[in-house]
Amino acid sequence: MPSSFYGIGVGPGDSELLTVKAVKVLKQLDVLYTPQAHRNGMSVAQKIAQPYLPANLTVKRRHFPMVTDPQVKEAAWQKIADEVELDVKNGQNVGFLTLGDPSVYSTFSYIADRVRDAIPVKTIAGISSFSQIAASLSIPLMLDDESLEVIPATASAEQLGQVIDLNNNVVIMKIATHFAKVYRLLAKRNLLDRTLVVENASMATEKISKLSNYSIHDHLPYFSTGFLKKEGNIQ
């Protein structure tokens, strides 16, 4: 089998939530790319996968700029993509860790798009944060003919409002980045008590609370998700 570039979903936080397939692929890697954490420490994704990483693995921590300038981001992605391509062409199995699922808001997709014409690319699905949230609460994301929409808090207030109005269930990703905006929209619709906020899903520091228990001025951890459920039990 030819060497490949793997996007590996490690789930939302608990190392036991990696799939059997993800663990199998991790143990076959020669090189692993992860985001460069503060002071060059381990990223959250690497900490989750650490129990399954082979001892002789080469770990490459690379900087992925979190900026709005598309030229800066694209230059960084291209530089890393060129390095990944070279590694695979040199006969190495290369992995890229991603929190949750690689197909949901993952930087892996930007790298994969730049190399897929030159090297084999394979995606290993992971458990998404909102799937784990529903499981930990033992409540359904949707039933019968109910609708579910996933949207980032970075969307415009108008778009968020439309999604909230049109759907029975809404997952709001990246809620910490625009918390006041989301809070205001849901308060206006009297939906604070129908919205759960889950901080650090499946991690030791996990916290689950209704949005009504927060203040509009609160600051949430980066790994926080909102879940609006207009009908049924939510806690």
C-alpha distance (Angstrom), angle and dihedral (degrees) to the residues before:
residue distance angle dihedral
M1 . . .
P2 3.84 . .
S3 3.77 120.9 .
S4 3.80 111.8 -93.1
F5 3.79 145.6 -168.9
Y6 3.81 111.1 -116.2
G7 3.79 128.0 -161.4
I8 3.80 103.6 -156.4
G9 3.79 123.4 -164.1
V10 3.80 110.9 -147.1
G11 3.80 96.6 -174.7
P12 3.80 128.2 -121.3
G13 3.80 101.4 -52.0
D14 3.79 117.4 -58.2
S15 3.83 111.6 99.5
E16 3.81 89.4 -144.4
L17 3.81 90.1 64.8
L18 3.80 94.7 70.2
T19 3.79 112.0 112.0
V20 3.80 121.1 -114.1
K21 3.81 88.2 -114.2
A22 3.81 92.5 52.7
V23 3.81 90.9 51.9
K24 3.81 91.0 48.4
V25 3.81 92.1 52.0
L26 3.80 93.3 45.5
K27 3.80 90.2 56.4
Q28 3.83 90.5 54.0
L29 3.81 96.3 52.3
D30 3.79 125.1 114.0
V31 3.81 96.7 -175.6
L32 3.79 131.1 26.3
Y33 3.80 126.8 -164.8
T34 3.80 118.9 -156.6
P35 3.80 134.7 164.9
Q36 3.78 114.7 -90.0
A37 3.78 107.4 -108.4
H38 3.81 126.6 -153.3
R39 3.83 111.1 -57.1
N40 3.81 89.4 3.3
G41 3.79 92.3 -69.9
M42 3.80 127.1 143.7
S43 3.77 117.7 -63.0
V44 3.80 118.3 -126.2
A45 3.81 89.5 -107.4
Q46 3.81 92.1 53.7
K47 3.80 91.9 48.8
I48 3.81 89.3 53.9
A49 3.81 92.8 49.8
Q50 3.82 96.2 38.7
P51 3.84 97.0 99.9
Y52 3.81 89.9 61.4
L53 3.80 102.4 41.4
P54 3.83 118.0 113.3
A55 3.80 116.7 -114.9
N56 3.80 94.4 -122.6
L57 3.80 95.3 50.5
T58 3.80 119.0 132.2
V59 3.81 108.2 -135.3
K60 3.79 117.5 -159.2
R61 3.79 113.8 -166.3
R62 3.77 110.2 -161.2
H63 3.79 133.5 -176.5
F64 3.80 115.9 -112.6
P65 3.82 106.3 -171.9
M66 3.79 114.4 -132.0
V67 3.79 95.8 -150.4
T68 3.79 136.6 124.5
D69 3.81 95.2 -127.3
P70 3.83 104.0 102.6
Q71 3.82 93.3 -159.0
V72 3.80 92.2 57.7
K73 3.80 92.4 48.7
E74 3.79 94.6 44.5
A75 3.80 92.5 49.8
A76 3.81 90.3 53.1
W77 3.80 92.5 46.2
Q78 3.79 92.1 49.8
K79 3.80 93.1 49.5
I80 3.80 91.3 52.1
A81 3.81 92.0 43.0
D82 3.81 90.2 54.7
E83 3.81 89.9 52.2
V84 3.80 92.5 47.6
E85 3.80 91.4 49.5
L86 3.80 91.5 51.4
D87 3.82 92.1 49.5
V88 3.81 92.7 51.8
K89 3.81 92.8 45.6
N90 3.81 87.2 53.1
G91 3.80 88.2 62.2
Q92 3.80 100.4 -98.0
N93 3.79 129.0 134.4
V94 3.78 105.3 -127.9
G95 3.80 127.3 -162.0
F96 3.78 134.4 -164.7
L97 3.80 117.3 -162.2
T98 3.77 120.6 -141.5
L99 3.78 130.7 -179.5
G100 3.78 114.7 -116.8
D101 3.80 110.9 -12.1
P102 3.84 123.1 -11.1
S103 3.81 91.2 -133.7
V104 3.82 94.3 58.5
Y105 3.83 116.1 77.0
S106 3.80 93.3 -40.5
T107 3.80 128.5 155.3
F108 3.80 86.4 -144.3
S109 3.81 89.2 78.8
Y110 3.82 92.1 60.3
I111 3.81 91.7 51.2
A112 3.81 92.9 43.6
D113 3.80 92.0 52.9
R114 3.78 89.8 57.0
V115 3.81 96.7 51.2
R116 3.81 107.4 29.3
D117 3.82 93.6 96.1
A118 3.80 91.2 54.4
I119 3.82 105.8 37.4
P120 3.83 138.3 20.0
V121 3.81 112.3 -86.6
K122 3.81 122.6 -162.1
T123 3.79 129.5 -178.3
I124 3.80 122.5 -149.7
A125 3.79 110.2 -159.3
G126 3.79 120.7 -129.4
I127 3.78 135.7 -165.8
S128 3.80 109.2 -87.7
S129 3.78 120.3 -131.9
F130 3.80 93.2 -116.0
S131 3.81 92.8 51.2
Q132 3.80 89.4 52.6
I133 3.81 91.4 46.5
A134 3.80 91.2 55.3
A135 3.80 90.5 46.2
S136 3.80 94.5 49.3
L137 3.82 89.9 51.2
S138 3.82 93.1 40.9
I139 3.79 90.4 -132.1
P140 3.82 126.9 125.7
L141 3.77 122.5 -109.0
M142 3.81 87.0 -143.0
L143 3.80 141.0 -12.1
D144 3.82 136.2 -157.7
D145 3.82 108.7 -26.0
E146 3.81 95.9 -12.2
S147 3.79 117.7 131.0
L148 3.79 128.6 -130.5
E149 3.79 126.4 -164.1
V150 3.79 128.8 -177.9
I151 3.79 115.8 -152.6
P152 3.81 135.0 164.1
A153 3.78 120.2 -119.5
T154 3.79 86.2 -126.7
A155 3.82 89.1 76.0
S156 3.79 117.5 103.2
A157 3.79 120.1 -84.4
E158 3.80 88.8 -114.5
Q159 3.80 93.3 53.8
L160 3.80 93.0 44.4
G161 3.78 90.5 50.0
Q162 3.80 91.9 52.1
V163 3.79 92.1 49.4
I164 3.80 91.5 49.2
D165 3.80 92.0 48.8
L166 3.80 96.8 46.1
N167 3.82 102.2 44.1
N168 3.79 136.5 67.2
N169 3.79 92.3 -148.4
V170 3.80 129.0 26.9
V171 3.80 130.3 -175.3
I172 3.80 111.4 -157.7
M173 3.78 111.0 -159.6
K174 3.83 124.0 -162.6
I175 3.80 89.2 20.2
A176 3.81 92.9 158.1
T177 3.80 91.7 65.8
H178 3.82 94.7 60.8
F179 3.78 102.3 16.5
A180 3.81 98.2 144.4
K181 3.81 91.9 52.0
V182 3.81 93.0 51.0
Y183 3.80 92.3 43.4
R184 3.80 91.3 52.2
L185 3.82 93.3 49.7
L186 3.79 93.6 49.9
A187 3.81 94.3 42.6
K188 3.81 89.8 53.5
R189 3.82 88.5 56.7
N190 3.84 95.1 43.7
L191 3.81 90.2 -116.6
L192 3.82 101.5 125.5
D193 3.80 90.9 104.0
R194 3.82 90.7 49.5
T195 3.80 93.6 53.8
L196 3.79 125.8 82.0
V197 3.79 123.9 -159.3
V198 3.79 115.8 -153.2
E199 3.78 116.6 -165.8
N200 3.82 119.3 -161.9
A201 3.81 95.5 -7.6
S202 3.83 114.1 -138.9
M203 3.81 92.4 -1.8
A204 3.80 125.6 117.3
T205 3.81 88.6 -103.2
E206 3.81 95.0 51.8
K207 3.80 114.8 147.4
I208 3.81 126.4 -176.9
S209 3.78 121.7 -169.6
K210 3.78 141.2 146.8
L211 3.78 115.0 -95.9
S212 3.81 88.4 -121.8
N213 3.81 88.0 70.3
Y214 3.79 90.6 63.0
S215 3.79 132.3 76.1
I216 3.79 121.0 -128.2
H217 3.82 87.7 -117.9
D218 3.82 96.1 54.8
H219 3.79 120.6 120.5
L220 3.81 116.0 -137.0
P221 3.80 129.9 -158.2
Y222 3.79 114.0 -95.6
F223 3.81 92.1 -110.8
S224 3.79 96.8 64.0
T225 3.79 129.0 127.8
G226 3.79 132.6 -168.5
F227 3.80 121.8 -142.5
L228 3.80 119.9 -168.2
K229 3.80 116.0 -166.7
K230 3.78 113.1 176.1
E231 3.81 96.6 -170.6
G232 3.80 136.2 37.1
N233 3.78 133.0 18.3
I234 3.78 116.0 -33.9
Q235 3.81 101.7 176.9
